[in-house]
């Protein structure tokens, strides 16, 4: 059962909001929170790992595609993604975009849990996929000889 909804703001990187990651089957949004949001986050008691790098403190919020809850598989699907005016956003969120996330915080047997519910894009940085030498979108695989 959800105990509360929390709103946190900051700059995101590597957002996976349309298609879940291949390894864990989660939608996810790594977020460098602003100072006020980081202070609020620290009071929540979540056991998420905070990572520090040159850009600041990073926390990755997740939403599973599905989860077993009390012997029942619950399907969640992707989080809702909105524009700053709360209309539906249907693009891709690029690194450096300013966002506000809505997470649900709830009690579990292991402590406080969370789920990414909604992402509002406050200031979009266009996602530009990497290009290969022919000017087409790179697929990440090895270059073919033809």
C-alpha positions as CSV (number, residue, x, y, z in Angstrom):
1,X,0.0,0.0,0.0
2,X,1.3,3.4,-0.9
3,X,2.1,5.5,2.1
4,X,2.9,8.8,0.3
5,X,3.8,10.4,-2.9
6,X,6.9,12.5,-3.2
7,X,8.1,15.0,-5.8
8,X,11.8,15.4,-6.5
9,X,13.5,17.7,-9.1
10,X,16.8,17.7,-10.8
11,X,18.7,16.9,-14.0
12,X,18.4,13.4,-15.5
13,X,20.8,11.2,-17.5
14,X,20.2,7.9,-19.3
15,X,16.4,7.9,-19.0
16,X,14.7,4.7,-19.9
17,X,11.1,5.7,-19.9
18,X,9.7,4.1,-23.1
19,X,11.5,0.8,-23.1
20,X,12.7,-1.0,-20.0
21,X,16.4,-1.9,-19.5
22,X,17.4,-5.2,-20.9
23,X,19.1,-6.6,-17.8
24,X,16.5,-6.0,-15.0
25,X,13.3,-5.2,-17.0
26,X,12.8,-1.9,-15.2
27,X,12.0,1.6,-16.5
28,X,14.4,3.9,-14.9
29,X,15.5,7.5,-14.5
30,X,18.9,8.4,-12.9
31,X,18.5,11.8,-11.3
32,X,20.9,14.4,-10.1
33,X,18.6,16.1,-7.5
34,X,18.7,19.7,-6.7
35,X,19.6,20.7,-3.1
36,X,16.1,20.9,-1.8
37,X,15.1,17.5,-3.3
38,X,18.2,15.8,-2.0
39,X,17.4,17.0,1.5
40,X,13.8,15.6,1.2
41,X,15.2,12.4,-0.3
42,X,17.5,11.9,2.7
43,X,14.4,11.9,5.0
44,X,12.6,9.2,3.1
45,X,14.6,6.2,4.4
46,X,14.9,4.6,1.0
47,X,17.7,2.1,0.6
48,X,18.7,3.2,-2.9
49,X,22.4,3.7,-3.6
50,X,23.6,7.3,-4.0
51,X,26.5,7.6,-6.4
52,X,28.7,10.6,-6.5
53,X,30.5,11.7,-9.6
54,X,31.7,14.9,-11.3
55,X,28.1,16.0,-11.9
56,X,26.9,15.5,-8.3
57,X,24.9,12.9,-6.4
58,X,23.0,10.5,-8.6
59,X,20.1,8.3,-7.5
60,X,18.3,6.0,-10.0
61,X,14.5,5.7,-9.6
62,X,12.9,2.6,-11.1
63,X,9.5,1.2,-12.1
64,X,9.3,-2.5,-12.8
65,X,7.3,-3.8,-15.8
66,X,5.7,-6.2,-13.5
67,X,6.0,-7.4,-9.9
68,X,4.8,-10.3,-7.7
69,X,2.7,-8.8,-4.9
70,X,1.0,-11.2,-2.5
71,X,1.1,-14.1,-4.9
72,X,-0.3,-12.0,-7.8
73,X,1.6,-10.6,-10.7
74,X,0.8,-6.9,-11.1
75,X,1.6,-5.2,-14.4
76,X,2.8,-1.6,-14.2
77,X,3.9,-0.6,-17.7
78,X,5.9,2.6,-18.4
79,X,5.7,5.7,-16.2
80,X,3.6,8.6,-17.3
81,X,5.7,11.3,-19.0
82,X,4.4,14.9,-19.2
83,X,5.5,18.2,-20.6
84,X,5.9,21.2,-18.3
85,X,2.2,22.1,-19.0
86,X,1.1,18.6,-17.9
87,X,0.2,17.5,-21.4
88,X,1.4,14.1,-22.6
89,X,5.1,14.1,-23.7
90,X,5.7,11.5,-26.5
91,X,9.4,12.1,-27.3
92,X,12.7,10.9,-25.8
93,X,14.2,12.7,-22.8
94,X,17.9,13.6,-23.5
95,X,20.7,13.7,-21.0
96,X,20.7,17.0,-19.1
97,X,16.9,17.5,-19.2
98,X,15.5,19.2,-16.1
99,X,12.7,17.0,-14.7
100,X,10.4,16.5,-11.7
101,X,9.7,12.9,-10.7
102,X,6.7,11.6,-8.7
103,X,7.6,8.5,-6.7
104,X,5.4,6.5,-4.4
105,X,7.1,5.5,-1.2
106,X,5.6,2.5,0.7
107,X,6.5,0.1,3.4
108,X,7.8,-3.4,2.6
109,X,9.1,-6.2,4.7
110,X,12.7,-5.0,3.9
111,X,12.0,-1.3,4.8
112,X,10.9,1.5,2.6
113,X,10.3,0.8,-1.1
114,X,9.6,3.1,-4.0
115,X,8.2,3.2,-7.5
116,X,8.6,5.8,-10.2
117,X,5.1,7.0,-11.1
118,X,5.4,10.1,-13.3
119,X,8.1,12.2,-14.9
120,X,7.4,15.9,-15.9
121,X,9.9,17.4,-18.3
122,X,10.5,20.9,-17.1
123,X,13.2,21.8,-19.6
124,X,13.9,19.3,-22.4
125,X,17.3,18.6,-23.9
126,X,16.7,16.9,-27.2
127,X,17.9,13.3,-27.4
128,X,20.3,12.9,-30.3
129,X,21.3,9.3,-30.9
130,X,25.0,8.8,-31.8
131,X,25.7,8.7,-35.5
132,X,28.1,6.4,-37.3
133,X,30.4,7.5,-40.2
134,X,27.6,7.2,-42.8
135,X,25.4,9.6,-40.8
136,X,22.9,7.0,-39.8
137,X,21.9,6.1,-36.2
138,X,24.5,3.9,-34.6
139,X,23.2,0.5,-33.4
140,X,26.0,-0.2,-31.0
141,X,27.0,-3.4,-32.8
142,X,30.2,-4.0,-34.8
143,X,30.6,-2.3,-38.1
144,X,29.7,-4.5,-41.1
145,X,32.1,-4.8,-44.0
146,X,29.5,-3.8,-46.6
